[in-house]
């Protein structure tokens, strides 16, 4: 499996576990999903757009409590300056 597919597999497993699936079932689900994608789309060039920043920014504003800037910045991979710009924007 390529590095990209390995990362996709891990991301699917982590997401499935976050939604309450047990890890063994999450791993099987991820493998089945990737197999299905490979079967249906082998050789296709797929464009995956970047994250929806409006939705991300709304989530950041809800998550930020005024003192948890380090955690929020780590979670979203943003700087403190970006965090403060986002929370300062009109909702």
C-alpha positions in Angstrom: 0.0 0.0 0.0 1.3 3.5 -0.8 2.1 6.0 1.9 -1.0 8.0 0.9 -3.2 4.9 1.3 -1.6 4.0 4.6 -2.4 7.5 5.9 -5.9 7.3 4.5 -6.4 3.9 6.3 -5.2 5.3 9.6 -7.4 8.4 9.2 -10.5 6.2 8.5 -9.7 4.0 11.5 -9.3 7.0 13.8 -12.5 8.5 12.6 -14.5 5.3 12.9 -13.1 4.8 16.5 -14.1 8.4 17.3 -17.6 7.6 16.2 -17.7 4.6 18.6 -16.6 1.7 16.5 -14.2 -0.8 18.1 -10.7 -0.7 16.7 -10.7 -4.2 15.1 -14.0 -3.4 13.3 -12.7 0.1 12.4 -9.6 -1.5 10.8 -11.7 -3.9 8.8 -14.0 -1.1 7.8 -11.1 1.0 6.6 -9.5 -1.8 4.6 -12.9 -2.6 3.0 -13.5 1.1 2.1 -10.0 1.5 0.6 -10.4 -1.8 -1.4 -13.8 -0.5 -2.7 -12.3 2.9 -3.7 -9.4 1.1 -5.4 -11.7 -1.2 -7.3 -14.1 1.6 -8.4 -11.5 4.3 -9.1 -8.3 2.6 -10.0 -6.3 4.9 -12.2 -8.6 7.9 -11.8 -7.2 11.3 -11.0 -9.2 12.6 -8.1 -9.3 16.2 -6.9 -9.9 16.6 -3.2 -10.7 20.2 -2.2 -9.3 21.7 0.9 -11.3 21.9 4.2 -14.2 24.2 4.4 -12.7 27.1 6.3 -16.1 28.5 7.3 -17.1 25.3 9.0 -13.6 24.9 10.5 -13.7 28.5 11.8 -17.1 28.0 13.4 -15.8 24.9 15.1 -12.7 26.8 16.4 -15.0 29.6 17.8 -17.1 27.0 19.6 -14.1 25.1 21.0 -12.1 28.1 22.1 -12.8 29.1 25.7 -10.3 31.9 26.1 -7.6 29.9 27.8 -7.2 26.7 25.7 -5.3 28.3 22.8 -2.4 25.8 22.8 -4.8 22.9 22.5 -6.9 24.5 19.8 -3.8 25.6 17.8 -2.4 22.1 17.9 -5.7 20.5 17.0 -6.1 22.6 13.9 -2.5 23.2 13.0 -2.8 27.0 13.3 -0.8 29.7 14.9 -2.1 31.8 17.8 -2.3 34.8 15.5 -4.6 32.8 13.2 -6.7 31.6 16.2 -7.2 35.2 17.4 -8.1 36.3 13.9 -10.7 33.5 13.6 -12.3 34.1 17.0 -12.3 37.9 16.3 -14.3 37.5 13.1 -18.0 38.0 13.0 -20.0 34.8 13.3 
